Amino acid sequence: MQVLVTGGAGFIGSHYVRSLLRGGYPAFADADVVVLDLLTYAGTRTNLAPVADDPRLRFVQGDIRDADAVARVMAGTDVVVHFAAESHVDRSIAGAADFVSTNVVGTQVLLQAALQSGVSRFVHVSTDEVYGSIDEGSWPETHPLEPNSPYSASKAGSDLLVRSFHRTHGLPVCITRCSNNYGPHQFPEKVIPLFVTNLLDGKKVPLYGDGLNVRDWLHVDDHCRGIQLVAEKGRDGEVYNIGGGTELTNSELTMRLLEAVGADGSMVERVADRLGHDRRYSVDWSKIADELGYAPRVPFDEGLAATVAWYREHRAWWEPLKYGS
Ligand SMILES: NC(=O)c1ccc[n+]([C@@H]2O[C@H](COP(=O)([O-])OP(=O)(O)OC[C@H]3O[C@@H](n4cnc5c(N)ncnc54)[C@H](O)[C@@H]3O)[C@@H](O)[C@H]2O)c1
């Protein structure tokens, strides 16, 4: 079996690849893995260093928007797990062009190549942000897409293209929509690694607006297990939400991070709110739980403590990404 992992040098994709090659997914124990990654600012080969010597891994630096490059890596592929994307909301507010070209056009190029090469499964990794913002309750997969940021709009566009390749061509796709991931190897622009690395360097942390925006936190290992369940057993054409089960306001999250690093409230700097900042995300993940037996395993407090410890111990990983080499 050959698995093509796009964006496999990024935060979540590299966790998936390391888990697979270390035997974490027995059904794929013998799989060869091809990683296709452009190595944008967000991708780094060091994320794959722990498995770099594994003969089952082949790394290809290339762009998912490049139809020739994609056709070459797609040859012989059985399963595609598509992580590659521009993923940071703030960057999409500053400029949306790369988001549209990578997330929408890049996904279309992959779908076309997957169709031509006859893959047996295409898992598209998306986000709960495509549903918009919800004050109460949780979104089921059938909720209309109401994205509010250029990032989430580009992901929603890619979701609709994936759906269309199933409806029109019968491509065996599944879409996953997860909540906010955290864990080791996350680029230090996202809130948890940004705050932790700032605090480790004695710098203040910028808290948006009133700090009451609510996010559900999902450990990257739980997310990847959910993706794997979908890759193995998901029904063609279906969408599966993947949640973590820990909803916190950004203020609550900040307090926990201050505590974990041994800092106090004087290290918090209130900053103007993000434009169009969604108030609350909350996915109903009962479908993947009932159909595929998914449940998050990493208790948030343990996962957060381990994540903080990882950043404390891996300055050599994050300092060049944050400050340049
Ligand atoms: N991080 C989260 O909390 C979260 C939440 C929901 C959904 N997601 C989705 O999960 C996926 C992975 O997210 P992540 O946090 O690991 O992102 P990331 O930004 O850490 O990694 C993205 C990877 O994609 C690569 N890439 C970007 N453009 C490319 C292109 N044109 N061609 C080939 N490779 C390219 C980058 O080099 C990088 O390695 C994304 O699709 C994202 O939308 C992430």
The ligand as an SDF file (V2000), in Angstrom:
LIG
                    3D

 44 48  0  0  0  0  0  0  0  0999 V2000
   -3.7730   23.3760   13.2860 N   0  0  0  0  0  0  0  0  0  0  0  0
   -5.0680   23.3130   13.5550 C   0  0  0  0  0  0  0  0  0  0  0  0
   -5.4930   23.5690   14.6940 O   0  0  0  0  0  0  0  0  0  0  0  0
   -6.0440   22.8950   12.4910 C   0  0  0  0  0  0  0  0  0  0  0  0
   -7.3930   22.8820   12.8190 C   0  0  0  0  0  0  0  0  0  0  0  0
   -8.2990   22.4880   11.8610 C   0  0  0  0  0  0  0  0  0  0  0  0
   -7.8720   22.1030   10.6060 C   0  0  0  0  0  0  0  0  0  0  0  0
   -6.5490   22.1450   10.2920 N   0  0  0  0  0  0  0  0  0  0  0  0
   -6.1500   21.7430    8.9400 C   0  0  0  0  0  0  0  0  0  0  0  0
   -5.2070   20.7080    9.0680 O   0  0  0  0  0  0  0  0  0  0  0  0
   -4.2640   20.7630    7.9930 C   0  0  0  0  0  0  0  0  0  0  0  0
   -2.8510   20.7790    8.5440 C   0  0  0  0  0  0  0  0  0  0  0  0
   -2.7340   21.9000    9.4270 O   0  0  0  0  0  0  0  0  0  0  0  0
   -1.3620   22.2280   10.1710 P   0  0  0  0  0  0  0  0  0  0  0  0
   -1.7110   22.9640   11.3980 O   0  0  0  0  0  0  0  0  0  0  0  0
   -0.5120   21.0210   10.2250 O   0  0  0  0  0  0  0  0  0  0  0  0
   -0.7360   23.2650    9.1150 O   0  0  0  0  0  0  0  0  0  0  0  0
    0.7650   23.7530    8.9580 P   0  0  0  0  0  0  0  0  0  0  0  0
    0.6410   25.1700    8.4950 O   0  0  0  0  0  0  0  0  0  0  0  0
    1.5590   23.4500   10.1650 O   0  0  0  0  0  0  0  0  0  0  0  0
    1.3460   22.8440    7.7880 O   0  0  0  0  0  0  0  0  0  0  0  0
    0.9480   22.9960    6.4540 C   0  0  0  0  0  0  0  0  0  0  0  0
    1.9550   22.2470    5.5970 C   0  0  0  0  0  0  0  0  0  0  0  0
    1.5240   22.3470    4.2350 O   0  0  0  0  0  0  0  0  0  0  0  0
    2.6430   22.6900    3.4300 C   0  0  0  0  0  0  0  0  0  0  0  0
    2.1640   23.4280    2.2640 N   0  0  0  0  0  0  0  0  0  0  0  0
    1.6060   24.6700    2.2440 C   0  0  0  0  0  0  0  0  0  0  0  0
    1.3100   25.0310    0.9890 N   0  0  0  0  0  0  0  0  0  0  0  0
    1.6710   23.9950    0.1840 C   0  0  0  0  0  0  0  0  0  0  0  0
    1.6050   23.7580   -1.2090 C   0  0  0  0  0  0  0  0  0  0  0  0
    1.1220   24.6940   -2.0560 N   0  0  0  0  0  0  0  0  0  0  0  0
    2.0470   22.5640   -1.6760 N   0  0  0  0  0  0  0  0  0  0  0  0
    2.5520   21.6190   -0.8470 C   0  0  0  0  0  0  0  0  0  0  0  0
    2.6520   21.7990    0.4890 N   0  0  0  0  0  0  0  0  0  0  0  0
    2.2180   22.9720    0.9970 C   0  0  0  0  0  0  0  0  0  0  0  0
    3.5470   23.5140    4.3180 C   0  0  0  0  0  0  0  0  0  0  0  0
    4.9040   23.5280    3.8770 O   0  0  0  0  0  0  0  0  0  0  0  0
    3.3700   22.8160    5.6660 C   0  0  0  0  0  0  0  0  0  0  0  0
    4.3160   21.7710    5.8140 O   0  0  0  0  0  0  0  0  0  0  0  0
   -4.6110   22.0140    7.1870 C   0  0  0  0  0  0  0  0  0  0  0  0
   -5.3440   21.6180    6.0470 O   0  0  0  0  0  0  0  0  0  0  0  0
   -5.4740   22.8230    8.1290 C   0  0  0  0  0  0  0  0  0  0  0  0
   -6.4190   23.6050    7.4190 O   0  0  0  0  0  0  0  0  0  0  0  0
   -5.6180   22.5530   11.2080 C   0  0  0  0  0  0  0  0  0  0  0  0
  1  2  1  0
  2  3  2  0
  2  4  1  0
  4  5  1  0
  4 44  2  0
  5  6  2  0
  6  7  1  0
  7  8  2  0
  8  9  1  0
  8 44  1  0
  9 10  1  0
  9 42  1  0
 10 11  1  0
 11 12  1  0
 11 40  1  0
 12 13  1  0
 13 14  1  0
 14 15  2  0
 14 16  1  0
 14 17  1  0
 17 18  1  0
 18 19  2  0
 18 20  1  0
 18 21  1  0
 21 22  1  0
 22 23  1  0
 23 24  1  0
 23 38  1  0
 24 25  1  0
 25 26  1  0
 25 36  1  0
 26 27  1  0
 26 35  1  0
 27 28  2  0
 28 29  1  0
 29 30  1  0
 29 35  2  0
 30 31  1  0
 30 32  2  0
 32 33  1  0
 33 34  2  0
 34 35  1  0
 36 37  1  0
 36 38  1  0
 38 39  1  0
 40 41  1  0
 40 42  1  0
 42 43  1  0
M  CHG  2   8   1  16  -1
M  END
$$$$
